[in-house]
Amino acid sequence: MNSAAQKLIVFTLDKQRYALPLPTVARVIRMVEIAPMPKAPEIVIGVINLQGHIIPVVDIRRRFRLPGRETGISDQVLISHTSKRPVGIVVDEVTGVIECSAEEIVAAEKILPGMEYVEGVAKLKDGMILIHNIDSFLSLEEERALDDAIHGSGK
């Protein structure tokens, strides 16, 4: 991490706070109907149509081994960009944007080597926030399966 401050968008899942680097997030929308997608990887709930763009929606609860739950009308979807595609991430609530100094962020490798999906941890006065790496949410196999499901469904 560089010495410059990093802006993070903070969201909750089961009252636990998580964050993504702000530059990876395009927008936040209210929950919309998610169309199921046959042959998609298990982490993919389905797809949404956002202004004419079909965007896969992932359930990161499964990735983080959190208890599953039905999506609700109060849930929100973070539209984020991996290096390969935009994805929607279902979250309980987006609580805001914070700015963390380099001193407040500990790299994941320093805490526990091999922590998948986690870029670092922000140590704040009111607790910790896990900072996630959006590019690691989908494995290579899931990326391929998602490509096959998206391109196969257009026939």
C-alpha positions, 0 to 999 in steps of 0.5 A, a space after each residue: 500500500 502506498 502512503 497516500 490515503 485510500 478511499 473505501 466504500 463501506 458495506 455491511 453483511 450481518 452487521 460486520 463491516 467490509 469495504 472495497 476500494 472506491 475506484 472499483 465501485 461504479 455505483 450503488 443501486 437498490 435491490 432489483 429483480 435478479 433473473 436466475 442464470 442456468 449453468 452459472 457458477 454457484 457464487 452467481 445468483 443470476 443477472 440484472 439488466 442495468 440500463 441495457 447492460 447484463 450484469 452478473 450478481 454474486 453472493 459474497 456471503 457464500 464466498 465468506 462462508 456466512 449464513 445464506 439468507 433471502 435477498 430483501 427489498 432493503 438490500 443494495 447492490 454494489 456495481 463493481 468492476 473486476 479486471 474482466 467485467 462489471 459485477 453486482 454484489 448483494 450487500 445488506 447496506 452501504 454505510 458510506 465512504 471513508 478515507 484511511 491513511 496508510 498507517 490505518 491499513 494493515 496488508 492481509 499478508 501481515 495478518 495471515 498469509 494466504 487470506 483469499 479475497 482480502 486485500 487488507 484490514 483498516 484499523 479504525 477507532 470504532 473497529 476493524 473493516 476487512 478490505 476486499 479484492 474484487 478481482 479475487 472474488 471469482 476464480 478462474 474456473 468461475 470466470 470461465 463458467 460465467 462466460 459460458 453461461 452468458 454467451 451460451 444463454 444468448 443462443 
